[in-house]
Amino acid sequence: METLTINKDEITWYPACSVDHVPEDGGACVLIDGRQIAIFNFARRGEWYATDNECPHRQQMALSRGMIGSQNDEPKVACPFHKKTFSLQTGQCLTDDGYQISTYPVRVTEGIVYLGFE
């Protein structure tokens, strides 16, 4: 486990998976410290994102299987069951102000995806 300090906040980086385990323009789920985390490889944008895997609308662990895209240049994921969409940058629900998911920093080093937690 590697620790990196940024802006006086300590972030612990966990190796999550190989880049080969996350499909291009899709997602995968990993279990880190008892939490299901969705990792997204937004290849069209050359960006990686991580969020809670649980959709708060119906408490289903499904976001990693959602469709990713953009809304006004905001990267988003749509829950595969009820189509609630969430910003991959902020976690804010873009279709209903009553919902929010957590987002996590991601970095890719030497073919490994790392997730950061405070």
Backbone hydrogen bonds, N-H to C=O, Kabsch-Sander energy under -0.5 kcal/mol:
donor,donor_aa,acceptor,acceptor_aa,energy
2,E,13,W,-1.4
4,L,11,I,-2.8
6,I,4,L,-0.5
6,I,9,D,-2.4
9,D,6,I,-2.3
11,I,4,L,-2.5
11,I,9,D,-0.6
12,T,117,F,-3.1
13,W,2,E,-2.9
13,W,11,I,-0.5
14,Y,12,T,-0.5
14,Y,115,L,-2.9
16,A,113,V,-3.4
17,C,113,V,-1.1
19,V,111,G,-2.4
21,H,18,S,-1.9
22,V,19,V,-1.4
25,D,41,N,-2.2
26,G,23,P,-1.4
26,G,41,N,-0.8
28,A,39,I,-1.9
30,V,37,I,-2.5
32,I,30,V,-0.6
32,I,35,R,-2.6
35,R,32,I,-2.2
37,I,30,V,-3.0
37,I,35,R,-0.6
38,A,51,T,-2.6
39,I,28,A,-3.1
40,F,49,Y,-3.1
41,N,23,P,-0.5
41,N,26,G,-2.4
42,F,40,F,-0.8
42,F,47,E,-2.2
43,A,41,N,-1.9
45,R,42,F,-1.4
46,G,42,F,-1.0
47,E,42,F,-2.0
49,Y,40,F,-2.1
50,A,104,Y,-0.6
51,T,38,A,-2.2
52,D,102,S,-1.8
53,N,36,Q,-1.8
55,C,60,Q,-3.0
58,R,55,C,-0.6
59,Q,55,C,-1.1
60,Q,55,C,-1.0
62,A,53,N,-1.5
62,A,60,Q,-1.5
63,L,53,N,-2.5
65,R,62,A,-2.0
66,G,63,L,-2.1
67,M,78,A,-0.9
69,G,76,K,-2.0
71,Q,74,E,-2.1
74,E,71,Q,-1.6
76,K,69,G,-2.8
77,V,86,F,-2.1
78,A,67,M,-2.4
79,C,84,K,-2.8
83,K,79,C,-1.5
86,F,77,V,-2.6
87,S,92,Q,-2.6
88,L,75,P,-2.8
89,Q,75,P,-0.6
91,G,87,S,-1.4
93,C,99,Y,-1.8
94,L,85,T,-3.1
95,T,85,T,-0.8
99,Y,96,D,-1.7
101,I,91,G,-2.0
104,Y,50,A,-2.4
107,R,114,Y,-2.0
109,T,112,I,-2.3
112,I,109,T,-1.8
113,V,17,C,-3.3
114,Y,107,R,-3.2
114,Y,112,I,-0.5
115,L,14,Y,-2.4
116,G,105,P,-2.4
117,F,12,T,-2.1
